[in-house]
Amino acid sequence: MSILNVEHLSHGFGDRAIFHDVSFRLLKGEHIGLIGANGEGKSTFMNIITGKLTPDEGKVEWARNVCVGYLDQHTVLQKGMTIREVLSSAFDRLFEMEARMNEICDKMADASETELDAYMEELGTIQDLLTVHDFYMIDAKVEEVARALGLLELGLDKDVTDLSGGQRTKVLLGKLLLEKPDILLLDEPTNYLDKEHIEWLKRYLNEYENAFILISHDIPFLNSVINLIYHMDHQELCRYVGDYDKFREVYEMKKSQQEAAYNKQQKEIAELKDFVARNKARVATRNMAMSRQKKLDKMDVIELAAERPKPEFHFREARTPGRYLFQTRRLVIGYEEPLSRELDLAMERGQKIVLTGANGIGKTTLLRSILGLVPPLSGEVEQGDYLEIGYFEQEMSQDVNTTCIEEIWQEFPGYSQYEVRSALAKCGLTTKHIESKVRVLSGGEQAKVRLCKLINRESNLLVLDEPTNHLDVDAKEELKRALQAYKGSILMVCHEPEFYEGLATEVWDCTEWTTKVV
């Protein structure tokens, strides 16, 4: 049974086409991985099928009475709302029913007999629906999900805008689970999630009986939960049965076959053109030349898709620093309340250290305290001599109103326009991306702009906060290669063991010193 039908969909932004004549069908129980390079339109596709965006052309048709739950990588939570209020908003439809029920009760006092019968019937229907959907147990259900996701320890009355990226993702996931939708749409749900909760989400999706569409660049996670791949590439959407590894195998084979057919046809075209050029002027062979020209004119020419620019990251290295990059003495990090016990940490030149542990325990706060961006509650941090630090923050401000070119120019005012464009192109951005506003780019494209700033400034210590979030497979592989080649030191927060294995010289488990239980 078809739950969603998408027919002949085309969409673009300005002169940049995202997809052309795309058709798609979602069947009951399908577990789909929606994949593609950064900027190919995966999130745009999700926004179109959920009605947030109107397509330029085409039709989107959902089956009747289908409840859709969407976890969006760009969802902004409203300031002033508490965790409890966001989770409870999963039941807004039931609260609207309750309001309607109260309205009916008020009207019944002045109703005629006919109206009274209609009101009584509607009232009975609403009461049955509220009972079936456990309306009178909402508080207990909210607390149950909050406990499962480790949100209860944060305090359900905490303002959602005070939460870390991972904690916000958990709140949105919790809301989604409470809604119990017929279809789940998940846009990079593992971004900012720690290992424990990725495992929990994996189990949940494997047991999920309904359909879901999942966007993710975390290949091991993707492989463990899906049975179909839809690949978004060069404005097209192609279906592959099986997991990501099976898709790669079939995709590479198709690509090889197309290249072989293209080369064979190009050889034939060259031979035909050569024959026509040599024989069209001679009376004896003119008819044969015209026959070959007709064959050329009718030929359905094979075109190879333009190769997408692959990113190249080469970190520039500053002079050698002193032996110790930083040392902490009885350092306690936090804001109003401490997030750690007293810490005596040290990092030496040449080390590549990864910080791991659950969200909200203070990994980002520790990085920012070491950099001097957040004052410690007590104790001190002493930075070493001759440090040149490159810092990659977890998130980019959504208030940025500059183009990619302007963003790099602000950082490197001495660069010519050619140098700025070259620097961005090396990070895997096309001309159209480079000229676009930063805020309209996908999360992965924004990350590449920030990496562009980082690789073009000399450093001897890279401080990276979840650098793999949003990056596609090619960019992730190239970033790992570049970090392995980097002769400086690295201090990095990362939740992907596959990424830091073979790169890290040490892994620090931050749960050993945190005061938080998350």
Phi, psi and omega in degrees: 000132182276125180267325183221131175239126176240124184234129172049051183276130174227141180202151177201171176239113185062232180266010181259105180284132179266308170212158187226123174053052181269132174237148189203144178223129178252124181257158181303130175083359179286137177247100192255135169259120178261113187237168180156162181293163176304133176086005180279350173108019182295311180292325177298317178301314178299317181294328179288314183288341176267000176085005179285334179233143176263126182289157176295320179213158174108178187227136175240123185226117177266151172296156183292147175058033178267131178262120184252131176247129187235119173259109189257131181296341183252012181301132177253124179273143188283131179298139180098342178278140177269167177302317181300317182294321178295315180296319181292337180294349174298338184254021182306321181298322180288323177295324176296321177297319179297319179297319178296320179299316178295323178297317179298316180301320178294322183285337187296333182297325184252014186275151174284173183297319179296314180297322181299318179298316180295317180297318181297320180294315180295321180298317179297318179298314181297315181298321178297316180296318179297320180292314181300321182269019175054040183301325185275007177237020185303313184301319181293321181291320178300315181293325180297313180291320179299321179294316182298327183263006178073024181268340184297322181294336179287335185097117185290349179265008180285139178294130185294336180282353176267004185270158174285170180304316181293320179294321178296319179299319179297319180298315180294322177297316180301317179299318181297316181293325178292331179290338182048060184288161175284331179226134175257132173243114187241118181255103180050059185291340183275351176301131179073354178277141177278171186303316183300317184278337172295318177297318179297316180294323178300313179298318181299313182291326178293332179267355185286121186279332183276181181278152169212154173241126186237125171261124178201143173257005177271093190297315178301320179295314181302311182300331186279348187234347187249161176233001178218146175241133167246122185255120178264115187207128178049051174070011179240161178231115184243143185261136177226132178276135179112190182270188184296320181297319178295319177302313182302318181299311182291319181298314180297322179295314179299319181296317179297317180297318181294320179296320179295317179295320179297312181297319179297316181292320179299323177295317179296317179300315180299318180294318179296316180297320180296316180297315181299315183298323184278338191242352185290337183274342183270132183301317185294330186245006185300316181298321178296320179296317180296323178298318179289327177295319178298320178298319177298315183296326183273350187295133176275098188287129177282132177242132176274138177297141179298136179294130178289138180297129179268138182292148174230114180251124175226106183284130179279138187252135178272182180299160181293131179276183175291177184297313180263128179276321172202155173222139176247144178235113179048041183284128173242119182262159177151187178242264176280326179240151180292140176257352183216161167281182180293128186246130171243092184245154175213144176232129181258157178307136177093347180283148173235100191252134176248132176263128178235169179135167185297161176294148172085002182268355173113019181296311179295320179298322178297314178303312184291330177289320178296323180282350181085013181274337177234122180292140179288156176288326173199169182080189184211161174239129176246117178276150182282181182277150173059034180281133171236105191259133171252121186245125177251110181281157183294322184228154177255141178299134180277000179273356182299129183241017183263163171278169178301318181299312181297322182298317180285323180298322178299324181281324183231075185297341180279352181286144171281167179300322179299317181294321179296311181298319180297318181297317179290321180297323179296337179272006174092019180259137180277171180304318182292324176295315185300325183271355182277162171292143182299321187290343178269356180281161176289167179303321180292321179292322177297319179299323180292326176295317180291324177294327178300319177297319186291316186285343182264003175246132181296137180212159171235357173220119176260125176249109190241123180254102180052059185291341184275347181305132177077343184287140177283175188301314181299315182294322180296315180297318181291323179296317179298317179299316182294322180289327176293326181281340184294127183272352176280195182254157183225134171236115192223137168266128181207140179251012182244098179305325181299331182280316187269352175294131182085357179245314184285137171271337177212149174239122178260121178272108187287348178292344181287338182240354183287154174263355183266143172246105183235000000 
